[in-house]
Amino acid sequence: METAPFRVDQALGLPIVDLAGLGEAAAGNDPARLRILGAAFDEACRAFGFCYIVNHGVEQGLIDRAFAMSAAFHALSLEEKQAIKINAAHRGYMGMASSLIVTSSIEKAVRPNLSESFMLMHEIAPEDEAHPLDGPNQWPARPAGFREAVVAYDSALQRLSRQMTHMIAVALGLPPEGLDEYFEQPTTFLRLLHYPPSPPDAGDKQYGSAPHTDYGFITILAQDQQGGLQVRGPDNLWIDATPLRGAFVVNIGDMGSRWTNGRWPSTPHRVINRSGGDRYSMPYFFDPNADVTVACLPSCCPPDRPARFEPVRYGDYLMMRIDANYAYRKNP
């Protein structure tokens, strides 16, 4: 293939990157293909910090089953969901309107987000717990098959994230394994979100998710067909990230932007569910180990473009934002 697998669909608003062949390329079997994919992803991220990815290798049936389990879980009674209410390790059920994004530099949030969610994080053996968010995951008794479906989906997204990390390393002028040391024990979040329809009288400041940037490296989002995700474009206007079946929406988080010295922006985004029905989405956050210090990569800091960001320990950055934005951290 002589040209990068990259295009912009005006009806969708965001770039589309075709990742066909990524699995083999990331495994070291097709270095030329990995360079082509990295160039396409680089072009997309320079422009928006957001893109769709297609032909990503995650089976549609796996995605559909995870969505079905999310909807079935959120249909349970509040009492049943609260049986696994969010714990100190940030795992379990987060109730409706329990997060208020106060750390955003984009817009001052005045109302809690109109959403509820189930949060799954990386598994940690009890003897290995060393960080504030290390701890046990929690699982509901129902629906039947929930744990198996969610674990299978989580595993598939981690596999895709590691493949993409090799592609990203090449895009940034590193060898394919150039970022692996930062993800030996990655910090991961899988969040199964439910957004009820926004009330007709909610006003402009009631969001499903208020304008914000993500904290970490990359986010891989599966969204249903209801719409509602909006991305702030380079002109500061909001672009609808129109649902595209079979595609994921990928965006760069704050750590990804810091590593690239701002070459890839951590782009503000928000959710407003005006569909009149329930909206479900499943963001997967693939972030470095909590002990990793994130500093601008030398390949992204040529002499005429010195580092814009001070080094930061990811775990400190993450806890500052989680402690500020979630009600349960203030009222344990």
Secondary structure as GFF3:
##gff-version 3
##sequence-region A 1 332
A	DSSP	beta_strand	6	8	.	.	.	ID=ss1
A	DSSP	beta_strand	15	18	.	.	.	ID=ss2
A	DSSP	alpha_helix	22	26	.	.	.	ID=ss3
A	DSSP	alpha_helix	31	47	.	.	.	ID=ss4
A	DSSP	beta_strand	50	54	.	.	.	ID=ss5
A	DSSP	alpha_helix	60	74	.	.	.	ID=ss6
A	DSSP	alpha_helix	78	82	.	.	.	ID=ss7
A	DSSP	beta_strand	92	94	.	.	.	ID=ss8
A	DSSP	beta_strand	116	121	.	.	.	ID=ss9
A	DSSP	three_ten_helix	126	128	.	.	.	ID=ss10
A	DSSP	alpha_helix	146	171	.	.	.	ID=ss11
A	DSSP	three_ten_helix	180	183	.	.	.	ID=ss12
A	DSSP	beta_strand	187	195	.	.	.	ID=ss13
A	DSSP	beta_strand	209	212	.	.	.	ID=ss14
A	DSSP	beta_strand	218	223	.	.	.	ID=ss15
A	DSSP	beta_strand	229	232	.	.	.	ID=ss16
A	DSSP	beta_strand	238	240	.	.	.	ID=ss17
A	DSSP	beta_strand	248	252	.	.	.	ID=ss18
A	DSSP	alpha_helix	254	259	.	.	.	ID=ss19
A	DSSP	beta_strand	269	271	.	.	.	ID=ss20
A	DSSP	beta_strand	279	287	.	.	.	ID=ss21
A	DSSP	beta_strand	293	294	.	.	.	ID=ss22
A	DSSP	three_ten_helix	298	300	.	.	.	ID=ss23
A	DSSP	beta_strand	312	313	.	.	.	ID=ss24
A	DSSP	alpha_helix	314	325	.	.	.	ID=ss25
A	DSSP	alpha_helix	327	330	.	.	.	ID=ss26
###
